[in-house]
Amino acid sequence: MKQFLVLAASIFLGTSVAIAQSPPADGDAAAWCEANMNACATWCESNPDAEICQEPECD
């Protein structure tokens, strides 16, 4: 039973951290990415089509 509780708590905490490591829905995603470069890069790996994750094209 203790193993189940530890597993459930681990999944819950891991999910909470993953959700917390994303750009704010009502804020400035570009500013968030500049302030949280590692979290932004990790988030963009899972969300490559997001506007903030698009690299500017070279002219």
URSULZI-V125060 format. One record per backbone hydrogen bond with DSSP energy under -1.0 kcal/mol. CO is the residue of the C=O (numbers start at 1). NH is the residue of the N-H. Records with the same first field share a line. If there is no record, write none. Layout:
CO = NH, NH
This chain:
1 = 5
2 = 6
3 = 7
4 = 8
5 = 9
6 = 10
7 = 11
8 = 12
9 = 13
10 = 14
11 = 15
12 = 16
13 = 17
14 = 18
15 = 19
16 = 20
17 = 21
28 = 32
29 = 33
30 = 34
31 = 35
32 = 36
36 = 40
37 = 41
38 = 42
39 = 43
40 = 44
41 = 45
43 = 47
47 = 50
50 = 53
51 = 54
